[in-house]
Amino acid sequence: MAATENKDLDSLLSHRPEAQELVDRGIMKDPKVAPALQQHKEELNKAKIQDSLRHKIDHRPTREELVDQKILEPRMGATFEKMQNSLENKITERPDPEKLVEQGILPDAPNKE
């Protein structure tokens, strides 16, 4: 049994990717570079991304600019109000549960006494 396990292990190890391939795929850090330098590089990259995002947020277009560029509709609030009014009307016009039971849509619930 140990012989088969050794063969399986040898097979797995022979198909194992090289260290450089793992580094290239971002799975493993480069063993040739000091860990402190790698950490500092990661921190710099993170700070660079944060600065870029902060700049983009600070310079994002206003609502009026987006309307001018036809990205937003001029009166999104009016569309929302129409939908809200339509839903409110439908809710007020819906039948009560007793009517739905009479029509056979809802099952007749036993009285809870």
C-alpha positions in Angstrom: 0.0 0.0 0.0 2.9 2.4 0.7 4.3 1.7 -2.7 1.0 2.9 -4.4 1.0 6.0 -2.2 4.6 6.7 -3.2 3.7 6.3 -6.9 0.7 8.7 -6.5 2.8 11.2 -4.7 5.6 10.9 -7.3 3.0 11.4 -10.0 1.6 14.5 -8.3 5.0 16.0 -7.7 6.0 15.4 -11.3 3.0 17.4 -12.5 3.5 20.2 -10.0 4.1 23.6 -11.7 7.5 25.3 -11.4 7.9 28.0 -8.8 8.3 30.7 -11.5 5.0 29.7 -13.1 3.3 30.1 -9.7 4.9 33.5 -9.3 3.7 34.5 -12.8 0.2 33.4 -12.0 0.2 35.4 -8.8 -0.2 32.3 -6.6 3.2 32.6 -4.9 5.4 35.6 -4.2 8.8 35.8 -5.8 11.3 34.0 -3.6 14.2 36.0 -5.0 12.8 39.3 -3.5 12.9 40.1 0.2 9.5 39.8 2.0 9.9 43.3 3.3 10.3 44.7 -0.2 7.3 42.7 -1.4 5.1 44.1 1.5 6.3 47.6 0.7 5.5 47.2 -2.9 1.9 45.9 -2.1 1.4 48.8 0.2 2.5 51.3 -2.5 0.1 49.6 -5.0 -2.7 49.8 -2.5 -2.1 53.5 -1.9 -1.9 54.1 -5.6 -5.3 52.5 -6.2 -6.8 54.4 -3.2 -5.5 57.7 -4.6 -6.8 56.9 -8.1 -10.3 56.1 -6.7 -10.3 59.2 -4.5 -9.5 61.3 -7.5 -12.2 59.7 -9.6 -14.8 60.2 -6.9 -13.7 63.8 -6.4 -14.0 64.5 -10.1 -17.2 62.5 -10.9 -19.7 64.3 -13.0 -22.7 66.1 -11.5 -26.3 65.0 -12.0 -26.8 67.9 -14.5 -23.8 66.8 -16.5 -25.1 63.2 -16.7 -28.5 64.5 -17.9 -26.8 66.6 -20.5 -24.9 63.6 -21.7 -28.2 61.6 -21.9 -27.0 59.1 -19.3 -29.7 60.0 -16.8 -33.3 61.1 -17.6 -34.1 64.7 -16.7 -36.8 63.8 -14.2 -36.2 60.4 -12.7 -38.3 61.6 -9.7 -41.4 61.9 -11.9 -41.0 58.3 -13.2 -40.7 57.1 -9.6 -43.7 59.1 -8.5 -45.8 57.6 -11.4 -44.9 54.1 -10.3 -45.6 54.8 -6.7 -49.0 56.3 -7.5 -49.8 53.3 -9.7 -48.9 50.8 -7.0 -50.9 52.7 -4.4 -53.9 52.7 -6.6 -53.6 49.0 -7.2 -53.3 48.3 -3.5 -56.4 50.4 -2.7 -58.4 48.7 -5.4 -57.4 45.1 -4.5 -60.3 42.9 -3.2 -60.5 42.0 0.4 -59.8 38.4 1.5 -63.4 37.5 1.9 -64.2 38.3 -1.7 -61.2 36.2 -2.8 -62.5 33.3 -0.8 -66.0 33.7 -2.5 -64.3 33.7 -5.9 -62.4 30.5 -5.0 -59.0 32.2 -5.3 -58.1 31.8 -1.6 -59.0 28.7 0.4 -61.6 29.1 3.1 -59.6 29.4 6.3 -61.1 27.9 9.4 -62.1 30.4 12.0 -59.6 30.8 14.8 -61.6 31.0 18.0 
